[in-house]
Amino acid sequence: MRKLPVVAVREFQAAVKTKAFIFTMVAMPVIWGGMIGFQVLMRDKVDIREKRIAVLDYSPGGRLFEVIAQAANERNERDIFKGEGAERRQIKPRYLVEKAEGLPDDPLKATLALSDRVREEKLFAFLVIGPDVLDPGTDALRAGVQYHSNSPTYDDVLDWAAVKLNDRIRQLRLEALRLDPDLVRRATQRTPVANLGLVSQDAAGNIVRAEETNELANIFVPMGLMMLMFMAVMVGATPLTQSVIEEKMNRIAEVLLGSVTPFQLMFGKLIGTVGVSLTIVTFYLIGGFVAIRYSGYGQLFPAQVICWFVVFQSLAVLLYGSLFAAIGAAVSDMKEAQAIITPVMLFLVFPMLVWINVVKEPTSTLSLILSLIPSATPMLMVLRQSVPPGIPLWQPALGVVLVLITTVFCVFAAGRIFRVGILMQGRGAKVGEMLRWVVRG
């Protein structure tokens, strides 16, 4: 076993001294930061060409057209500019509202004529206000408002018009019923419900008020930890397949097996891979910890979560690394490896399919069962621990034991596959052959 650290150190140095590793370490924060910065810069970079909107108003007396027209004028004067004085600039398009006139009496033919104008780009969109819009108990088509456009993904005009029309329609309905709109608004105003934590008591016996819960932070911090673990496994463990294939094809492995046993070589590679992944994780954990503390959400990133994350991260790399190395030993090139890697990748991606259910109910029976599946335990157990109020200590401890047992079996199986498959040339092994090597040695 004295040769095992030599193999591990060699594997670690071979990975961290490459330009690709350094680029990955530096580039990922730059890329993510650049993406966020780019979104901020592009927030006001929109098409500010004016958008012409026609209104076909069948409402009693045609009273709703004036509402839209007046709202558009007010918006064009106040809401489409940013800055003051010489720095004032337009950041949103003008809405030019016109009343649709000179159309056929048949509503269907009228909408066809307006649709043709949209196709010819003489209009951006048009609104059809039903004749019974002030009577909600009638036919939904006649009592509704229809928005027609050839740009289904651009919903700014739709949202703006819906708010203005609904406010005015509500007011007209109340006036028809002789109800004071202000009194109705006050009576029907929504009561805010604050999402708070629990009231506590400090060391001096004073009662401490509950703090408001940041739901987004409680969701995105666990998600960030899960994505970090996934990235570390992908960067640290998956290259083992290609590394083993290259050593096998270049006959390097045959020389190494003259000095160490297949198990020592396999386990040394895995330990070196764990070192690589922990190097990546440490770099990002420190950055994330400092950023969260600086933002005032340090309570969402307690020290015990970091410790458990490191433990499960190491176990995840050992578990999946042994599988990827075994695949590399059993095939003769990367094309063959892709077919066998796919099932392993499905196990690796599985936690991402159920993570939202686990985050919302971390203490449920389903979350416990899912987090005790060895292939999903590292990610899901960290998720459950990072969501208040946490989970009992026996659950992550049991998860560690189950993953360790699974990892030992995988390393043992990978060593046996490695011992036979490393000497195979010209063709890859089938799944049945690999299982036979594991059982018979």
Secondary structure, DSSP 8 states (H G I E B T S, - for coil): -THHHHHHHHHHHHHHTSHHHHHHHHHHHHHHHHHHHHHHHTTT----S-EEEEEEE-SGGGTHHHHHHHHHHHHHHHTSEESSGGG-EE-S--EEEEE--S--SSHHHHHHHHHHHHHTTS-SEEEEE-TTTT-TTS-TTTTSEEEEES-TT--HHHHHHHHHHHHHHHHHHHHHTT--HHHHHHHS-------B---EE-TTS-EE---B--HHHHHHHHHHHHHHHHHHHHHHTTHHHHHHHHHHHTTHHHHHTTTS-HHHHHHHHHHHHHHHHHHHHHHHHHHHHHHHHHTT-GGGS-HHHHHHHHHHHHHHHHHHHHHHHHHHHH-SSHHHHHHHHHHHHHHHHHHHHHHHHHHHSTTSHHHHHHHTSTTTHHHHHHHHHTSTT---THHHHHHHHHHHHHHHHHHHHHHHHHHHHTT--SS---HHHHHHHHHH-
